[in-house]
Amino acid sequence: MIIGTAGHIDHGKTTLVRALTGVDTDRLPEEKRRGISIELGYAYLHAPDGVSLGFVDVPGHERLLHTMLAGATGIDHALLVVAADDGVMPQTREHLAVVALLGVRDATVAITKVDRVDAARIAEVRAEVESLLAPTPLAGAPMLAVSATTGDGIDALRARLLDVAREERAREDGLAFRLAIDRAFTLAGVGTVVTGTVFSGTVRIGDELRLGPGEHTVRVRGIHAQNQQAETAHAGQRCALALAGVTKDEAHRGDWVCTPAIALATDRIDVLLTLWPDEAKPLRSGFIVHAHLGASDVMASVALLDRDALAPGETALAQLVLREKVGAWHGDRGVLRDASATRTVAGVRVLDPFAPVRYRRTPERLRTLAAWAIDDRAPRVAALLHNAPLGVDVAQLARALSLADEAALPLPDDAVRIVHTAIAQEHLAALETQITERLAEFHRTAPDEVGPDARRLKRLAAPRTDDALWRHALDALVARGALMRSGTWLHLPDHAARLNEVEQKLAQKLLPKLADGGFDPPWVRDLAKDSGASEAMVRQTLASLARRGETFQVVKDLYYPLATVERLAALAHDCLAQPEGLQAASFRDATGLGRKRAIQLLEFFDRVGYTRRVKDTHLLRPDTSLFGANP
């Protein structure tokens, strides 16, 4: 169990920790000279039965609250220290606010320096502390009177803390490893060492981790857990990791080391924000704050999502827009301080670390955030799918929830998994209905066209849909016969672009001549001359055939039949495997055509969405199903 001290400067936090553990957490010469804590201090207590306590001793000076916050995040139990002679002081109140806003629900109060006062004064301080704790989640916390000088009450306090540690502490299972770095240094013969609180998961010697925010990969060379050499470390422990692949200057307080699968860096987070009851006025959007998340301190602005103003003591949905990228995962707690860092303003609980820039206050988005706020994982995931008409990115959801394995996501029974997307069956059915309805509307407005191609239909029916999900929905509709493909065009079974009687007779003459022309079919004027029809009639017939997907106009008055286009597309695909790729020269050589015609055909492929041009090279579009590509 990790215990964090809290309390006003000179109330005896460091002295109390030394009395409990025998360890002086003031290690810096300046701390010893001035008699105050400046940096975070660490001490450990190991009981004979294997129970281990890790103490994070924090500075009490008001100007060092940012340091206190770096150590307070992730503690299991608060040890609130109040000197009997001074009683409750300003930093007692602010440290209590920090602990409460971080979601700590277990605490013990140590009334120190009782050897300096009489029993009446101790009773008075007890009453003062009870009143202070009453409106907070820590109300009713046990209070013990102690003196580090005489030893009075120290054994009882130590026993109390060990008993608390022996209680079963429920932690969410299946989570990947995360450690918030609060110190980085170099040890001779060891190399770079980082220390911090293990928020979740387990780490072992030899594991590969990600240092972030960023893409730095490191390897664990050694582990000290609760100040003892170990092969593994797990959530709820103070941990020191010796890392290979990183220098001391590349690791900083506020960084994270975590399992690579869950590594993330975000500068926009949706949160539940609780304004501290002692704030003098409501909070409004645009308020600038110091956001303390993990061990980091980053400037941010607050945007309220479900109201215009938040009254003291109330909780609301909000978005933090950060000025730097940080690591933050669902469920993480943080504290907000005002822009001048003079007072603690609010506490936050991270809901969605991948917050959107747009549509952040829509009713749909607010319903999604309500789903994120559900405590239990399975109903939370089910609610997220229920509120996601376009499905959810499974990999991103698992990362946000600190799950290294997507299989650990408790997807509901009605969820349909399509590559990296999961969607509720009801939403997949709604998407299919939307496709057929939009296609029916297209047929009503353009009865002479056979239908749109898949890319155009997507723009019309569901432009924000994931490509894999879109292809799945189309394939399902085609398989059931609710949708038909004619060449590259999609249409309802009872619709097709029809030729009139004159066009049908002329088409029977034109199509063989186009096929006989191979890669260089005749132009409209030549077809008109050979068939005895007017050029206007030939153009009209070929355009009708194009709407049916039987011909394709490459340039004005030059049409290719579908079979020839498919052969040309196959040659273009083969060119992609050549060293020079698909360029005008390689395609010219593959087809035996002139350079001008090769360029015209490549521009046609770009235009219809089969390829895309990058400088002088043409690349196959990964989402195309035209001409037999990516079936």
N, C-alpha and C positions, 0 to 999 in steps of 0.2 A: 504494500500500500504506500502511496506517495502522500506525504503530509506537507502542506504549505503553511508557513507562518504568515501572520498578518498582524498589523498593529502599528502604533505610532512610534516614531523614533525615540530611542533611549528607554523603551519600556521593557527591555530585557529579552528580546527574541533570541539573539545570538547566545547570550548567557544561559538561557533556558535550554536551548538545543545542546549546548556543551554539557549541561548538567544531566540531560537525558541520555546522551550518546558518548560523552567523553571526547567529542571532536569539536575543535574550534573552527567554525566556518569562515571566520575572517582570516583570509590567507594573504591579502595584499599588505605590503609595508605601510601604505597610506591608511588602510583601515585600522591597523594596530596603533599607528601614531595618533590618529584622530579619535579613535574609540567609537567609530560608527561603521556600519556596513555600507559599502559602496557598490559592490557586485553581488551577484547571486552566490550563495554558499550552499554546500551540500554535506550532509552527514547521514550515517546509516546506523541502524540498530538491529542486531540479529538475535532473536530469541533461541533458546536451546531446542525448541520444538520445530524450528525451521521457519517460523514467521519472521518476515523482514520488513522493516520500516525504512523508507527513504524520506529524508527531510530536505525541503527546499527552503532555505532561510533567505528572506527577501529584505532589501533595504527599507527602512521606515521613513526616510526623508521625502518630503513632498516632491522635491525636484528629481527624485529617482523613481517615480512611480512607473515610468516606462520600463525600468529594469524589473521592478516588482511584477509587472504584467507578463513579462517574458517568462518568468518562473512560475507564475500562478496558473497559467493555462495548462490544463491536463492533470491537476492535482485531484486526489480522491477525497481528501479530508482537510479541513481548515483548522489550524491551531491559532485562534484569535488571542493575542496577548494584550492584556490591559494592566498597567501598573497601578497598584493599590493607592499610591500617593497621588498620582495625577488623575486617575480615572479616565473616562472617555475623552479623547482628544481628536482634533481634526482628522489626522491620518487613520485613527481608529475607524472613523465613519467612512472615509473613502476606501480604505482597504476592505471593510465590510461590504461596501457597495460593489467593489470589484468581484469579490468572492461570490456574492449572491447573484450578480449578473452573469457570471460565468457558469451558473447552474450547479454550483456545489451545494449539496443538500445535507452533508454531514459535517459537524464541527464540534470542537471542544474549546471552551474558554479557560484560559489560564490567567488567574489574577495573580500577578507577580509582585515581588518586593513586599510581601505581607509582614516581613520582619520589621518593617519601618513604621507600621501603623497599628492601631488597636482594632479590636473586634468590631467596634461600631463603624469604623471607617470601611472595613471589609464588607460589612452588611450594606453600607451605603453604595459602594461600588457595584456589588451584586445587583442591587435594585436598578442602578443606572444602566448596567449592561442588559438586564432583562428587558427594560423599556426600549433600549436601542434595538434589540433583536426581535422584539414582538412583531413588527410589521413585515419582517423578512422571512424567507424560507428557512432560516436557521433558528427561528423562535424555539425556545425550550432546550437549547443546547446545554449539555452539562457544564457546570462551572466548578473548577478546582482552585483552591487557594494554595499557592506555592511560594517557596523562597529558594532561589538557586544558591543563595549565599549560605543558608543554614541547612538546606536539603529538605526542609519541611514540604511535604506534599509531592515531592519528585517521584518517589516510588509509586504512589497512587496514580499519578498522571501517566507514568510509563506503562503501568498495568492497564489503565483505561485504553490507551492507544493500541496496545498489543491485542487487547480483547476485540476492539473494533476491527483490527486487521484480520482476526481469525474468522470473522463473520463472512459468510458466502457473499461475494460481490458478483452480481449478474453482469456479464459483458456480452455484447452482441457477438455471435459466433460467425465463423467463415470470413472474417475480415482480413485484408492484406496488411502487411507490415507498414507502419508509418512512425517516424520519430521526428519530433520538432527540435531542431538544433538551437540550443541556447548558448553553446560555447564551442569554439574550435581552436585547437592548439597543436603543437608538434612536440613529440616526445622522442628523445634520443634513442635510437635502436628500434623504435616502433613506427614513427612517421606521423602522418596526420591522424588526429583523434577528434571526434565530435561527440558531444554529450547532449542529452536531452531526455525528455519524457517519451516513453513508448505509448502512443495513442491507441494502437490496435495491432493485432497480428503477432507473429513470431519471426525472429531472425536467427539465422545460424551462421557459423563461421563458413566462409566460402560462398555465401549468397551474393548474387549480383543485385545491386540496388541502383536507383536513379537519384541523383542529387539535383534538387530543383528549388525554385522554378528554373527550368533549363533542360538540357539534353545530356548532362554529364553522367556517364555510367561509372560506377565504382564497385569495388569488391571488398567484402568484409574479411579482414585479416585476423581480427581478435575482438573479443567481447568481454566487457566487465558489466555485470548486472548487479545493481544494489551494492556496488563497490567490491564485488567478488568476481574473480575470473570465472568465466562460464563458456559453455559451448553454444548456448542459446539465450535469448532474452525475449520477454513477452510483454503484452499490455499490462500496465499498472506498475511497471518498474522504471527506475532511473537507470539509464544505460549509457555506457561509453563504447563507441565503436572505433576500432583502428581500421582505417580505410586505405586501400590501394587504388591508385589511379586519380588522385586528387591532391592538390597542395593545400596548405592551411589558408592561403590567400583566396582560394576558390570556394571555400565553405564559410558561411557567415551566419550569425544569429538571425533567425527568421527563415532560414532555408529548411528544407525537409529532405530526409532520406527515406525512400519508400520502395516498395515492390514496383518494378518498371511498368507492369500492366495497369497500375492505377495512377501513374504520374500525370499531373496536370498543372497548368499555370493559367490563372484567370485574372481578369481585371474588372469583372462585372459579376456580382453575386446577388441572388435574391435571398432575403433573410426574413426571419421573424424578429422584429425590433421592439424591445421593451424600454420605454423611457423611465429613468429612475424617478421615484416619487418625489424626491427633494428638489427636482428641477423647478426653476422659478416660472417658466413659461412653456407653452406648447412648442413642439418641434415641427418645422415645416420643410418641404422639399428644398433642396439647394444648400442645406446646412453642411458646412465643411467640418470634417472630423479627422482625428487620428484613429484609424482602425487597427486594433490589436487582435490579430488572428494567429493562432499558434504562438510562435515567439517573435512574430514580425510586427512592425509598426509602420503603417503606410497611410498616407493622406488619401482621403476619399470624400466624395459628396454623397449625400443621402437623397434618394427619391422615394417618397411615399407612394404606394401603389393603390391602396384601397381607401384613402381619405386624403383630405387636404392638410389637416393638422392633427398632431398626436399629443394628447394631454398627458401630463406627468402621471406615471403609474400605469399607463395603458400600453397595450401591445398592438402592433400593426404589421402588415406586410410592407416590405421596403426593398429597394435595390441599392446596393453600394457600388458606386462607380469609382474604382480605384485608380490611382495615378501610376501604380506599378503592379506588375503581375505577382501574384502570391499563390501558394498552395492552400486550397480550402476544399473540404469535402462535406457532404451532407451530414448534418448533426453536430458539426464543430461549433464551439462556442467562442464568442469574442466580445470585446469591450470597445466602446466608442468614447473618446475624450474630445473635448472641444478643440478648435483649431490652434489655440494657444497652449494646449496641453496643461491647463490649470485645473480642470475638474473632470470627473467621470460623468458622462451624460447618459449612456444607455448600454444595454447588453444586446447581443444578437445571437441567433442560432441559424446556421447556414441551412438553407433549404435546397436551392439549386445552384451549383457552382458554374453552370453553363447558362447564365441568364441572358435573355435576348435583348437586343438593342431596340427593336421595334415591337409594337403591339404588347408592351409590357403591362398595360393597365386594362386590357380588354377583359370582358367577363370570362372568356374562355381561358385566358392566362391566369386569372385569379382562381378559377376552379382547379387548374393544374397545381397552383401553389398550395391550395387547400389539401390536395392529395399528397404533395410533398411533406406536409406538416403532420401526416398520420404517423403515430409512434411505431407501430409494428411493421416489419418489412413486407410481409406477404400482402396484407391489405393495402399498403402504400403502393406497391407495384401494380396491384390490380386496379386501384383507383387511377393511377397514372395512365394505364392503357385505356381505361374507360374514358378518360378525358383527352385522348390523343387520336383524333380522326385519321391522321396521317401515319399513325404508328409511332413507335419510339425506337431510337437507335440503341440496340441492346448493349453494345460495347461501351457507349458513352454513359448509359445508365449504370452499368456495373462499375465503371470508373468513379462516377459521382458517389456511389454507395460504398466505395473502398473494397469492392469485391474483385479479387484477382481473376476469378474464374466466372465466365458468363453463366456456366451451368448452375452456379449458386443462386442465380436470380429465380425467385419463386414465381414463375410466369403462371397465370391462371390457366385452367384447362381449356378455355375457349380461345386462347391466344394462338395466332398463326405465326410461325417463325419463317421469315423469308430473308435469307442471307443474314445481314446484320440488323434487320428490322423485325420487330414484333408488333402485331396489330391484333386488336380484338376482332372476333369474327363478325360482330355487328357492324364495325367500321369497314371491314373488307366488303361486306355485302352492300353497305351504303355507297362505297366507291364504285362497285360494279354497276349499281343502279344509276349513279351519276354519269358514268360513261355512256350507258345505253340511252339515257335521256338526252344528254348533250349531242349524241350522234343523231338521234331522231330529229332534234332541232336543226342540226346541220343539213339533214336531208330535206327538211321543209324549206329552208332558205336557199338551198342550192340543189334542186331536184335533178339537174342535168349532170352533176358530178357523182361519181361512184362513191366518194367519201374522202376524208382526209387520211394522210399517213399517220403513223403512230406518234410521231413527234408533234405534228400539228394538233392532233386530237388531245394530246396531253396538255398543250398550251391552252386549249379551249376548255377542257373538263377539269383538270387537276394539276395546275402548273407546279405546285409545291410538293407533289408526291415524289417519294424516293424512286429512282429509276428501276431498281429491282422489284419493288412493290408494284410499280406500274406495269412492268412486263408480266408479272405473276397474274395480275388482274385481267389483262388482255388475254393471256393464254387460257385462263380459266373460262372466260366467256366464249372463246373460240372452241374450246374443248366441249362445252355444253351446247354449242350451236346457237348461242345467243348473239354471236358476232361472227362475221365472215371476213376473210382476207381475199382480195382480188389483186394479185400482184403485191404491190406495197400499200394498197389502199385498204381501209377498214370500212365496213358498212354493215347495216342490219340485214338479216337474211332476206327480207322482202323488198330490198331496195338494190337497184343497180342502175347505173347510167345507161339509157337505152338509145340505140341508133334508130333513126327513121328508116323507112324502106329504101330510099335512095342511098343513104349512107351505108346500109348493110350491103347492098350490091356493089358499091364502090369499094368498100373495105375488103371484099373478097378478092379484088384485083390488086389493091395496094399492099396488103400484108405480105403476100408471097414475094412481090418485087423488093420490099424492104428487107425481107429475110435473105433473098438472093444477093443483096448488095453487101452482105457481111459487115465488116467494120467501116465500110464506106458506102452507105446506102444512098439511093438517088435523092436529089432535092425535089421540092414540091413542083418546080417548073418542069422537071423531067418526068415526074409521075403524071402530071397533068397531060403532057404531050403523049405519053405511052397509053394512058387510059382513055383519052378522048374527052376527059372532063375538064371543067374550068379550074384554074388555079384556086379560086375562091372556094369551090366545092371540095377540092382536095384538102385545102387547109381546114375546112369545117369538119370533114370526116376524120382527119388525123387528130384534130383537137378532141373530137368525141371519143376516139379510141384512147387518147391520152387520159381522159377523165375516167375511163374504164380500167386504166392501168395496163393497157396492151401496147401502148407506144409511149415514147418519151421524147420531148423536144429538147435537143441539145443546144442549138442556136436557132435563130429564126429560119423557118422553112426547112429545117433538117431534123427528121424524126428517126429514132431507132426503135425497133421492136423489142419487147421485153426480153426475149431469149438472147438477143445480141448484147443487150445491156448487161445481162447477168454474166455472159462470157467475158465482157470487158471488165466488169467488176472483179471477177476471179483473177484476171491478169494483173489488175491493180493490186489486189491482195498479195499476189506472189511477189510483186516488186517490193513490197514492204520488207520482205525477208532479205533482200539484197543489201550489200554494204552501203550503196548510195541511197537506198530507200526509194520511195515513190516520188519521182521527179519527172519533169517533162521529158528529159532525155531517156530515162530508163523505161518509161511508159511508151515512148515513141518506138524504141527498139523492140519492146515486147509485142506491140500490136502491128508493127510494120507500117504504121501511118506516118504522115508528115508531122513536123513539130507543131504546126499551127493546129491541126485537128487533135493532136494529143493534148494540147493545152486546153482546147475547147471542152474535151471530154472530162479532163481533171477539174475544170471549173464547174462543169455540170455536177460531178460527184460532190464537190464542195457545196454547191447550191442546194442539192436535195438532201444533204445531211449524211451522206455515206462517208465522206472524209472531211477533214478540215485542214486548211493551209497554215503552215508555220514556216515563215520565210519562203525558201524555195522548195520545201518538202511538204508533202501531203500525208497526213496521218489518218488512220482509220478511227472513226469516232467509236469510243468504247460502248456507247449506249444504242448503237444503230442495229436494226434488224433488216435493213434494206438489202435486197438482192442476195439473200441467203447468208448475210454476215451475222455472226453472233446469234445463232438460232436459239 
